[in-house]
Amino acid sequence: QVQLVESGGGVVQAGGSLRLSCAASGVRISRNRMGWYRQAPGKQRELVATSGIFGSTNYADSVKGRFTISRDNAMNTIYLQMNSLKPEDTAVYYCWLNSDSTYWGQGTQVTVSS
C-alpha cells in the first residue's frame, strides 16, 4: 500500500524559509515521478514543482528561483526547499506521486505572515 507522509509545514514570516519533506512507503520513488501541489483557501489545487526519475525538474512560474525540489532515493523521500516566502505562498501543500496510479499525501499547512 502506497503512503505519502508530508512534514515540515508551519508558520513563518515573509522572507523566511521552510523545508517540506515527503516520505514514501510501499513504493520506490526512484522509479516514479513525484512533486508538490498546493491549495489555498477558496482556490483550486495548483502545481508547485515536479521531479522526474532522470533528474528533470519543473516549477510553477510563481515559485521559480525561490523553491527547489529534490529527492533522496536512498531515504525514499522528496523535499521542497522554500525560500523568500511570500504571504501568497500560504496554502496546504500536498506531496504527489505518479505510478500505476496517482497518490497524494494528507497535506501540510504553510502559513506566511506579512
C-alpha positions in Angstrom: 0.0 0.0 0.0 1.5 3.3 -1.1 1.6 6.0 1.6 3.0 9.6 1.4 3.6 11.5 4.6 4.4 15.2 4.5 6.1 17.2 7.2 7.8 20.5 7.7 5.0 22.9 7.4 4.4 25.8 9.8 4.1 29.5 10.3 6.9 31.8 9.0 7.3 35.5 8.4 7.5 36.8 4.8 11.0 36.4 3.5 11.6 33.3 5.6 12.3 29.7 4.6 10.8 26.3 5.2 11.7 22.8 4.0 9.0 20.3 3.4 9.6 16.6 3.4 7.5 13.8 1.9 8.4 10.2 3.0 7.1 7.5 0.8 6.4 3.9 1.7 5.1 0.9 -0.3 6.8 2.2 -3.5 10.3 3.1 -4.6 10.4 6.8 -5.5 13.4 6.2 -7.8 11.0 4.6 -10.3 8.4 7.3 -10.2 7.7 11.0 -11.0 6.9 13.0 -7.9 6.0 16.5 -7.0 4.3 19.1 -4.9 1.0 20.8 -5.3 -0.7 23.4 -3.1 -4.2 24.6 -2.4 -5.0 28.0 -0.9 -8.4 28.7 0.7 -11.1 29.2 -2.0 -8.7 28.3 -4.8 -8.0 25.2 -6.9 -5.1 22.9 -6.3 -2.1 24.0 -8.3 1.2 22.5 -9.4 4.2 23.8 -7.5 7.1 21.6 -8.7 7.8 18.2 -10.1 10.8 15.9 -10.1 11.4 13.2 -12.8 13.2 10.0 -12.4 16.1 11.2 -14.6 16.6 14.4 -12.6 14.4 16.7 -14.5 12.5 19.4 -12.6 9.7 21.7 -13.4 8.3 24.7 -11.5 5.3 27.0 -11.5 6.3 30.4 -12.6 5.2 31.9 -9.3 7.9 29.9 -7.4 10.8 29.8 -9.9 14.0 31.0 -8.3 12.6 30.6 -4.8 11.7 27.0 -4.4 13.8 23.9 -5.1 12.5 20.3 -5.3 14.9 17.5 -4.6 14.8 13.8 -3.9 16.8 11.3 -1.8 16.2 7.9 -3.4 18.1 6.1 -0.6 15.7 7.7 2.0 12.7 7.3 -0.3 11.9 11.0 0.4 11.4 14.1 -1.6 11.9 17.7 -0.4 10.7 21.2 -1.2 13.0 23.9 -0.1 11.1 27.2 0.0 13.0 30.4 0.3 11.9 34.1 0.2 8.4 33.1 1.2 5.5 35.4 0.4 2.0 35.7 2.0 0.6 34.4 -1.3 2.5 31.1 -0.7 0.1 30.3 2.2 -1.6 27.1 1.4 -1.9 23.4 2.2 1.0 21.7 0.4 0.5 18.1 -0.9 3.0 15.6 -2.0 2.1 13.7 -5.2 3.4 10.5 -6.8 2.6 9.2 -10.2 3.0 5.4 -10.6 0.4 2.8 -11.7 -2.0 5.3 -10.2 -1.8 8.8 -8.7 -1.2 9.1 -4.9 -1.5 12.0 -2.6 -0.3 12.8 0.9 -2.5 14.2 3.6 -1.1 17.7 3.2 0.9 20.1 5.4 -0.1 23.7 6.2 2.2 26.5 5.3 1.3 30.0 6.6 3.4 33.0 5.6 2.6 36.1 7.7 3.2 39.6 6.3 
